[in-house]
Amino acid sequence: MEALYERFSARGLVILAISDENAEKVDPFIAAQNYAYPILLDAGRKVSQLFSVNGIPKSFLYDRNGKLVAQAIDRRTEGQFLAMLKQAGLE
């Protein structure tokens, strides 16, 4: 995800990662990885419930107009994410 963000952020790609773990568990991991994109902590699972996330990792991809164009409920390879980005018009 970090490599894709670095490659496409200047062209409009926005990544928001969401973790349902508590801050004490996630903060050290986030600090060690030095992610450039934001990570929301959703320990109460409100966002997960809102988007009907029943398994992780789950990815949603929206196009520039806010339309959901792709989603996946497994770990994606870079190639699989590139195919999803193509569906959103970002290649």
ABEGO torsion letter per residue (X at the ends): XAAAAAAAAAAGBBBBBBBABBAAAAAAAAAAAGBABBBBBBAAGAAAAAAGBABOBBBBBBBAAGBBABBBABBBBAAAAAAAAAAAGBX
